[in-house]
């Protein structure tokens, strides 16, 4: 951060810079580096504007009458994953010239910061202001490739809750050529045992997916992933433990969607403002029995379609003598996000889920994934 601040000062004439990192819930920002030691009062006015830039994913400029300095808040986002915000102070008359240059720098910095997470604990510590992660949650967050992805024609994001203590719920994804593969998992059990089970399932499916390079599988084929993961789990646990899993493969050019429903995660389609649950053929969870075979189902998305995938910690969340969240609130919460990008949409639905629980920590793991598809525009 010190190197970045020095570069911004010498190359762009900035007076001060702050890097804000998104916490694991993506509901607040925490300052990194030396700024992390500033008082809450000193950070407060900068934080509010930084949050606006983070939520809107657009630059926010602050100018005050009679003051020569302006603040520029720039989203720090890598391939659709919202990492944080870069705030700089500079002479107000320099903003029109420096703004596009600083926006480009913020994009490059996002890529570098994402890589740095794999090489140092420094930024992991800065982004968890509300407390330490459990061992199970640490495993799950480190297993994720990223929380979001974006390319022409497709936008994708996911979230795990309770963010600092999640156990078995997880999602994984990969982009290979024209195919985006997404899996949503609900590992049996709680805490570390569930996280270890999910880790085995994810890596078994990755192993199958990556065998494409050796000519042993085909792009978009889900059956090999399901079979290999099921065999690996059964070999380890002998049927005593299993993983409820939804496997998806989307052709980002044509909209072809391949699906295997091997458990409890549910998929809802948002089309023309209407929310409908997609009823798939229920197949056995991964690892329940040996030599299980799986069958793909296929459909085609329409331009502008949105998919939500939710675990039973969302759909089946219940309070005594009341309808479940899925029965009472979920469709309405999803409809309210129609103008929001996926990352904001899942935050909105999670916020409704917390309100349903009256602000109490979730009793069960909860997973939400949101995916938007539209045909790529011709170059």
Phi, psi and omega in degrees: 000324179295320178295317179298316181298319179294320180294315180300321180294314184284323186268333186233003175071025179284153180263332182197150176221149176227132173257122178255133180250136179289138176284178186292339176272347186059032179250349178208170180239145178237138180287145179255160175070214185298328181296340180296343182263001177288159179288158179299324180295318181293327183273340191304310185291327177290323183297317183301315180288325177297321178295325177296318178294321180294315182291319184275342185057036174226157179292141177240126181250130176248121172231146180235135183301132178086358179248140184278340183264148175236157173248137178238121181252120188239127176300137175253100190225131182243110176054038178096345179273122182279107184272322182170212183216142173252122177250129177232148173250133181205169179299134185302325182287350178269347186303312182302324181280317187278337186304308180296326179292318180289327176297317178296320178296319180299322178295317179293321179296325179300317179296315180295320180293321177299317178294324182295332179302333181276352189239351180209152176273351189306312185280334173298320180291321182293331188268004179242065185289341186265005177137171182280157175275149170290165178300319180297316179295321178301317177299315185292316181293321179291337180284336183292137172290321175184162181273351183203161178206148180211134171211166180307122177100339183216139174227141188213142176204156178212162180212143177247138176220151355292126192305326185263002182211024180296147182247276189264341181288143183196159168224152180222155179205161176203146175248121180227106184062235181272000188253127170256118179256131181229135174234140175241127188234146176228091184291139181295139176098199184223161171058219187296322178301316179294320180295320178294321177297314179296321179300318177298315182296315181298314182290329175294318178291324175297320179299317178294317181297321184281351176288352174306320182298333180267007178075018183265355181210176181242147177304135179083356181280123182261341187296319179297320179298314182295315184294315182294318179295317179298317180295320181295318181291317180295322179297326182278321189244353176062028179090353181287337179224150180210170184232115173288126191218140169245123181250132181228144171223119183248126171280112188287351177267312187263340185086003177297133182237123177253142190216143167227120178263103181243045178153208194272335180305136184250151181240132179240136181258130174252113183222123180054038176082358180255141180251123178226141176280133180275114182274112180252162176291119182287122178244171187292141173302154182294126175092002182290320178224159176281155176056036177281138177247149184235152183237130177284147165247154184224146172209180178230129178283153172267152176306131180090000179293149175233138176246137168245135172242129181228144176275174182292342174293342174262302187295319186260010178304131187222153171236154183306131174062024177230158175295152179292164177300320179296323181283326191259320194238334194299309182299319179295319178297319180293317180300327182290349183261011191300334181262002183262146172292163186308316183298319178287326181298315180291327176296321180294317180292320177297323178296319177295324178295319178294322177297322177300324178273011178057036177082354179286154177298141182297135180281334181235152175301146180226135180231134172228132174235138178230134183223128176250138175228138170214150178300145176295141176288144178296138180294000000 
